[in-house]
Amino acid sequence: MSKNSKTAVINMTNITKSYEMGTQVVHALRGVDVSIKKGEMVAIMGPSGSGKSTLMNIIGCLDVPSSGEYHLDQIDVSTMDDDEQARIRNKRIGFVFQQFNLLPRTSALKQAALPLMYSGYSLSERNQRAREALEQVGLGDRTDHRPDELSGGQQQRVAIARAIAANPSIILADEPTGALDTKTGEEILDLFEEFNKQGMTIIMVTHDPEVAERAERTIWLRDGLIVE
């Protein structure tokens, strides 16, 4: 089956998001339609203030739109409350951030196992899944290391292991190579490509054209609208 014939894992229709800033209303998204198919690797680009972060937060079930419909894996999440969104988010989406967001005095194994605490797994199951995730990112021999004992690239690999430990259908990466040198950034993108080949949907929010070049498709935002 070709990717073009697969069902949409993300389907957004006429999504708007407005914020009140004092007496002003800021229209971050102005009627966005987005469809991303299962197994795609997509980049979202645009200048500062274009609505990228707002769109990412809505895709990641960290925020709800002001209006419009958002179906994630054919489930309407646009009107869910915080608890419902948290359950969906924990089960279906793995997050990777620019600054790694690791706990300073915690081993790689415990970092990778952390999201599984909210999914009903036993301690032994959590550790097993975390160990497998660390092996997948090439850190099987670093399970006991803390962030201060790891390079930047290794820290980002721990963050990726944390994102994939629950076997999500989507990886949502916000500037995943922004804090890394070029060579290490390429290695992280190679990992994403490998997960994508295994069937995972990868969405990267980035300012970097070289990162976007690794995606199959780029969604361009400007002034809260998709322009390309």
Secondary structure as GFF3:
##gff-version 3
##sequence-region A 1 228
A	DSSP	three_ten_helix	3	5	.	.	.	ID=ss1
A	DSSP	beta_strand	8	21	.	.	.	ID=ss2
A	DSSP	beta_strand	24	37	.	.	.	ID=ss3
A	DSSP	beta_strand	41	45	.	.	.	ID=ss4
A	DSSP	alpha_helix	52	59	.	.	.	ID=ss5
A	DSSP	beta_strand	67	72	.	.	.	ID=ss6
A	DSSP	beta_strand	75	76	.	.	.	ID=ss7
A	DSSP	alpha_helix	82	92	.	.	.	ID=ss8
A	DSSP	beta_strand	93	96	.	.	.	ID=ss9
A	DSSP	alpha_helix	108	113	.	.	.	ID=ss10
A	DSSP	three_ten_helix	114	118	.	.	.	ID=ss11
A	DSSP	alpha_helix	123	136	.	.	.	ID=ss12
A	DSSP	three_ten_helix	147	149	.	.	.	ID=ss13
A	DSSP	alpha_helix	152	164	.	.	.	ID=ss14
A	DSSP	beta_strand	170	174	.	.	.	ID=ss15
A	DSSP	alpha_helix	182	197	.	.	.	ID=ss16
A	DSSP	beta_strand	201	205	.	.	.	ID=ss17
A	DSSP	alpha_helix	209	213	.	.	.	ID=ss18
A	DSSP	beta_strand	217	222	.	.	.	ID=ss19
A	DSSP	beta_strand	225	226	.	.	.	ID=ss20
###
